[in-house]
Amino acid sequence: MSRYQWVPAVGKAAMTLTLGVSLNAAAAPDQRPEQVSGWFRMMVDDHEVTALYDGYTAIETQLLKGMEQAEIREHLNALFIDAEDGVQTAVNAFLINTGENLVLVDAGSSACFGPTLGHVEDNMRASGYQPEDVDTILMTHLHPDHVCGLTRDGEAVYPNAELRASQQDADFWLSESRAEAAGEGQRAFFEMAQDAVAPYVEDGRFTPFEPGDEMLMGIVAQDTHGHTPGHTSFMLSGDDDAMLVWGDVVHSYGVQFDDPTVAIEFDSDPEQAIETRQAVLEEAVNGKHWVAGAHMPFPGIGHVIEDGDGYQWLPIEYQPITSDEE
């Protein structure tokens, strides 16, 4: 491996600064604290994939398990990742236009968390699509930062879409008895999942699936459980290219690529989550396919390569969409 590595900037909300102005120069225009719309588009063979930015949250380093805090900080500092107030972590969803179906993978957090999240719907509109256009929603799992964006004020955001989640996650998170037996800190996760799914269940638009099922032409559910009992990734395959939308296989790219044995507090089964992560990373290296990650820096799309005893994330470069006819 090269002894050097490029570390791209991680997108943050723009901030307004007040600067002194030279007496000998005309005043500059006011700074603009807005950022560009959070969407990014690419092609995977004939499938159009649009990354949608829901926003960001901060993860305390104490939530990472299996590595001493000092070593975690060393990993993060080496990549210029500021962890003073928690590690900024993106939340991404992905829209797939197959030519026959418009498929949303995960729906973001809506109002379940703070003001820095909840922008999937707005960014979908900015990208040229409407919620009414979506006919299928595939859930990697039913954690609130993925599922709460399904509803707004108790109504379905996607009125024409069939909602699909793994049978294993549905059996766990939608179970009233499990919710009642859960500790106070965990009960809210059950309630948010159940509230988000409810309008689709009531309309008869919720259908569980099993690992290995072909969701639509070219999109297959891949078992990646561990983070949750039914956590699922979706392999999008074409004739010459492929992409794995892997959900929450990695939460902290600054730590878990270099050491995949580091788990996170939110894993239902940490040992299985570690085993799954190691297998998925190895598969990504060997298969050389694209990866789309829910918590990778936006747009969350890139490749994985080996780096010593661990791995390295290679983010996609910005480029225009072109067709073979151009």
C-alpha positions, 0 to 999 in steps of 0.5 A, spaced: 500 500 500 502 507 498 504 510 505 500 516 503 492 517 503 487 522 501 482 524 506 476 528 503 472 533 507 466 530 511 460 535 509 457 539 514 452 544 515 455 551 513 456 556 518 456 564 518 462 567 520 463 575 521 470 577 518 473 584 519 473 588 512 479 592 510 478 599 510 481 600 503 476 594 500 469 594 498 465 590 502 464 583 500 457 580 499 454 577 505 456 570 506 451 564 504 450 559 510 446 554 505 449 548 502 447 544 496 441 540 496 443 533 498 442 528 493 448 525 488 446 520 482 450 515 478 448 509 474 449 501 475 449 498 469 441 500 467 439 502 474 439 509 476 441 510 483 440 516 487 443 517 494 439 522 498 442 525 504 437 525 511 442 529 515 447 527 520 448 526 527 453 525 532 455 518 535 459 518 542 466 514 541 464 510 548 458 507 544 464 503 540 466 497 543 472 492 543 477 498 543 480 502 548 478 510 547 485 512 547 486 508 541 479 510 538 481 517 538 488 515 535 484 512 529 480 518 528 485 523 529 489 520 524 483 521 519 482 528 521 475 526 524 473 531 530 470 527 535 470 532 541 463 533 541 461 526 538 463 523 531 459 526 525 455 520 522 451 521 516 444 518 515 443 516 507 437 513 503 438 510 496 433 511 490 433 506 485 430 507 478 430 500 475 426 503 469 420 499 471 420 501 478 422 506 483 425 503 489 427 507 496 432 503 500 430 506 507 427 512 509 431 516 514 429 519 521 424 524 519 422 527 526 424 522 531 431 525 532 434 532 532 434 538 527 440 536 523 436 530 520 429 528 517 431 531 509 430 525 505 423 527 502 426 534 501 432 531 497 428 526 493 424 532 491 430 536 489 433 530 485 427 530 481 422 525 484 416 525 488 414 521 494 408 519 490 413 516 484 415 511 489 412 504 488 417 500 493 420 501 499 426 496 502 428 496 509 435 494 511 432 494 518 427 497 522 431 502 527 428 509 527 433 513 523 431 508 517 424 507 518 421 514 521 421 517 515 416 513 512 410 517 516 409 524 517 404 526 523 401 519 522 400 519 515 404 515 510 409 519 506 409 514 500 402 513 498 403 508 493 409 504 495 409 497 498 413 497 504 418 491 505 422 489 511 425 482 513 421 477 516 426 476 522 426 484 523 418 484 523 417 479 528 422 482 533 421 490 532 413 489 531 412 484 536 407 487 542 410 482 547 417 484 546 416 491 546 412 490 553 418 486 555 424 491 553 427 496 558 425 503 558 431 505 554 429 500 548 422 501 548 422 507 544 425 503 539 419 498 538 414 504 539 417 508 533 418 502 528 411 500 530 408 507 529 412 508 522 410 501 519 402 502 522 399 506 516 402 501 511 400 495 515 393 498 515 393 499 508 395 492 506 401 495 503 406 491 508 410 485 506 415 481 509 421 477 505 426 472 507 434 472 506 435 470 498 428 473 496 429 477 489 425 483 491 425 486 484 428 484 477 436 485 479 435 486 486 436 481 491 436 481 499 442 478 502 442 476 510 447 481 514 444 480 520 447 482 527 446 489 527 439 487 528 435 480 528 433 481 521 438 486 518 439 485 510 443 488 505 440 489 498 445 487 492 443 490 485 446 486 479 447 488 472 451 485 466 457 489 468 456 492 474 453 491 481 452 495 488 451 492 495 446 497 499 449 495 506 445 499 511 449 499 517 454 494 516 459 500 518 457 506 523 464 509 524 468 508 517 474 512 521 475 505 526 471 499 523 475 499 516 481 499 520 479 494 525 472 490 523 472 487 530 469 494 533 462 493 535 457 499 536 452 499 542 446 499 538 448 492 535 443 486 537 448 481 537 455 484 537 459 478 535 454 476 529 455 483 527 462 483 527 462 476 523 457 479 518 462 485 517 468 481 516 464 477 511 461 483 507 468 487 507 471 481 504 466 480 499 466 487 497 474 487 496 473 480 492 467 482 488 470 489 487 463 491 487 460 498 489 458 499 496 452 504 498 452 505 506 447 508 510 452 511 515 458 513 510 460 520 509 455 522 504 454 520 498 455 514 502 458 510 495 465 507 494 469 501 494 473 497 499 480 495 498 484 491 503 489 495 507 494 491 511 490 487 516 484 491 515 480 495 510 480 502 506 474 506 504 475 509 497 469 514 496 466 515 489 468 521 485 463 526 483 462 526 475 456 528 471 451 522 468 452 520 461 449 515 457 452 511 451 449 515 446 453 521 448 
